[in-house]
């Protein structure tokens, strides 16, 4: 869609009816330049529940939703396995599409989607709102104070009950770093491309593709001699451990982000300084604004397609390393 062809009020097809779809609906309802044309869900009742109050159509056929003439653009907010086929259908229909991460559950599928978008001149926007979060913006802006980065680590133990529809406890929804594409996205935003990766992933309490506990432990290289580490545990039982701690080590000290809200600068002598984290709300609203500006030709995605692919290249290499038990090397042409 060219900038000259953008309607005054853009009709949006929402594909999905879960938490993210609802958040996007709330943000779209506050805008004067968009209207939700249709909501699609595997459950017609759930689609109708969201569509009726805003006078939108409801359907359980996502392909029909994309094909509607009053749907000028598409937002994919569905379960992970549907992201790639829905995005492809939108691009093939000539419609701009926004996709929640991950773009796809395989690197090859993601690369094909990027190639399709570029070949057709279509708008393919991949949501990575973790890059917009206030604490991470503060941490990333402070990185130059560290000098050369020598190491970084992520440590997290997430404990919560799993509802039947909670896909994060289901291996059918992709390898952990595809599910959690925000994790490699943040780390690569700090250090650039990884050079190698190794590690393991273990599960307990398995029932088919579902599980009660996952533990992911990875090491990777970056730059000439930098080392990164990831320790990430997802469990249904109470378990002690750090919560969302990102630590970046440089020649002039360290930066520590904690619990998605605090950032500390530690000098070489060990003295800590709390860095101000400016309040930021409405991350989905910011993401939507960027998508719409890109469609109109007055902006560009905050997460480039190169970054999206590099993030999934990292996830793909991690999956291969876990599967084979071997170190996997990465290169720009990997």
N, C-alpha and C positions, 0 to 999 in steps of 0.2 A: 504494500500500500504506500503510495507516494504521499509526501506531505500535502500536496495540493488536493489529494483525494480524501483526506481525513474529514469525516462528518463533524459538524458542530458539536453534536452529542454522539459519543461513540457507544455503540451497542456491544456489550460484553457477554460472552458465553462463559459461565463458571462451570468447570468440570470437577465435581466433588461436592461433598456435603459435610465434611468433618470440621475440625477446629480451625484449620487454616482457611478453608472456604468461607466459614462464618466470619472470620476476621477480615477477609478481603471484602466480603459483602458489606460489612459495617463501614469500611473505608470508602467504598464506591458510592454508598448511599449518601455520604457527606459531600460528594462532588457534584458540580453542576454540569460538567462536561462529559459525564458518562451515565449510562443506565444499564442495568443488568437485563439483558434480553431473555436469557434462559439459564436455568440451573439444571445440570444433569447429575444424576446419581444412580448407582446400581439399584437403590431403593427409591421407587417413585414417590413413596410417602415422605421420605426425607427431603427429596427435591421439592416436593409441593410445600412442605413445611417452611422452607426457606424462600420459595418463589412467591407464594400467595400474598404475603404482607407487602411486597414491593411491586405487585402487578407484573411479575415476570412469568414466563412460561416454565413449565416443569416437564422433565422427561427422564426416562431411564435408558435412553439411547444417546450416548455421547457423540456418536458419528452424526446423528441427525442434528444435534445441537450445533456442531461445528458448521454444518451445511446451511443453517438458517440464514436467509438473506439479511435479517436484522442483527445478526451477530457479526460485527465488524472486526472483532479481535477476540482472542481466546485466552483464558487463564486456567492452567492445569493445576488443580489442587487435590488430586486424587491419590490413591495408594501408589507406592513407588513403581510396581510393575507396569502401571498404565502410563507413566510419564512419557516414555519414548514413543509408543504408538500414537498417543494423543497429539504430541508435538508434531510428529511426522504428518498426521492427517491435517492438522491446521496449516502447516507450511505448504503442503500439496494443494490445499484449497486457496492458497494465496493470502492467508490471514496472519497478521502478527500474533505471536504467541508468547506468553509468559509461563514459565514452568518452575514450580518449586523444586529445590534440589532434592535428590540428584536428577540431573537431566536424563540419565539412563542407568540401568543396572549393569551395563558393560561398557568398557572403554570404546569398543568397536562401534556399538550403537550410537554412543555420544558423538564420535567422530563423524559418522555418517550423517547425523542430524546437522552438525555444524557445516559440513560440506553442502548439504541440501540448502540450508539457509543462505549460504554465501553464493551458491550457484543461481539461486532464484532472486537474490536481493531482498530476501524476507527478513523481518524482525524476529529474532530468536533471543529472548531475554530470560536468563536463568537467575532465579532469586537466590541470593546469598546474603540475607539480612544480617548474618553474624558479622559481616564486614562493616555494617552501619552501627552496631551497638556501641553505646557511649564508652564503656570501659575499654573496648578494643580500639576504638579510635584514639583514645588517650594513650594507650600503650604503644600503638603503632607510631603515633606522632612523636613519642619520646625515644624511639629507637636510635636516632642519630646520637643521642647523648651517651650511648654505650660504646661507640666506636665499632670496631670489627666484632661481629657476633661469632662466638665460639661454640655456643650450645643453646639448646632450648628443650623444654620438657613440658609435657601435659600429664597431669595426675588427676584422676577423678574416680570417685566411687559414687554411683547413683543408685539409691535404694528406693524402690516404690513397688506397690502392688501392680499387677498386670491385669487389666480388663481383657475380656476375650478379643476385643477388637484392637488391642494395643499391638501394632505391627512391629514395634521395636524389640519385642521378645519373640520374633518369628523370623527364622532364617530364610523363609521363602521370599522375604522382602529385601533380600540382598545382603552381601557381605557388610560387616559392621561399618567400614569406612565409606561405603557407598551410602548406606543409611545415614551415617553421620558425616556427610560430605563437608559440613561446616568445620569439622576438626582439622582435616588436612588443608582446607581453604585458609583458615587462620594461620596455620603454621607456615604455609608457603608464602602467605602475604608478608610474613616477617623475614624469611630467609631466601626466598626464591626457590629454584628447582632443587629437588633432592637428587642425589647421585647414586645412592643404593639404599636398600631397605631389607631388614630381616626381622624375624620375630615369630610369635606363636599366638594362637587363640584357642581357648578351652571353654567347654560348655558343661553344665551339670543340670540335673533335673529336666532332661530332655523328654519330650513327648511329641513324636513326629518331627515337624520342623520347628516347634516351639521349645522354649527352654526357660529355666528359672534363673540361671546365672551365666553370664558371659564375662570372660576376662581376656582382654587384648593387651599384649605387651609387644611393642615394636621398637626397633632402633633404626635410625637412618642417618645417612651422611648428607652434608650440603657444603657448598663452597670447596675450599682446598682441604680443610681438615675439621670442619664443624660436625658435631654429633647432636642428633635429636633423639628424644625418647618419648614414647607414648605409653602410659599405663591407664587403661580405661576399663572400669568394671561396671556392669549393669546387673543388678540383682533384685530379686523380690524380697529378700530377707534383710534385716538390719545388719549393717556391716560398717565398721569404723574405717575412716580413710579421708583423704583430702577431697574437697568438693571443688571441681572446676578450677584448678590452679595451673596457670600458664606462666612458666618461668623462662626468661630469656637472659642468657649470660653473655656479657661482652667484655672487652678488654678494660673498660672503664667502670664496671659495676654490673648490676643486674636490674631487670624489671620483673615484677611479679604481679600478675593479675589474679584476683581471687574472687570466686563465687559470682562471676559475671557482674561485679559492681565495684570492686576496689582495685586500685593500681598503686604499687609502691615502687619507688626507685631506691636501690640499695647501693651505696658507694663502696669502693674497694675496702674501706675500713669497717664496713658493716653497718654504718649509720643508715637508717631508713627515713625516707621522705614520702609522705602520702601525696600523690598527685591528684589534683582536682578532676573529678569526672563530671562533666556537665550533663545535667538531666536531659535525656532524649526519650521521647515517646512516639508512638505511631510509626514503628519501623515498617510495618506493612504499607502504611500510607506513603512513606518515603519511597519504598520500592515501587509501588504503583505509579507514583508521580514520574519516576525515572522511565518506566515502561512507556507511559503515555507521551512523555517528551521525546523518547526515541522514535515512536511511531510518527510524531509530528515533525521529525527531522530537526529538533532543536536541542537534542541531548544525546547521550550515549550511555550504555549500561555501566554501572559502577563496578561490576564484575565482568571483565572482558571474556569473550569466548575462549581466548588463549588461557586465561586463568581457570575457567571452568574445565577445560580439557586437562590442564596440568594437575588440577585437583583430582580428577578421576584417573589420571595416569598414575598418581601416587596410590590411590585406592586399589587400582588394578595390580600394581606391583606388590602391594602389601598382601593382597589376596593370594597371589602366586607364591609369595614367600612363605605364608602360613601353610598353604597347601603342600608345598614341596619340602619345607624345612630348610631351604637353601636361601642364601643371600641373593637378591635380585638387583642387578645393575640397571640404572636408568640413564638415558641420554636424550638430548633433544629430539632425536629421530627414533627413540625406542617405540 
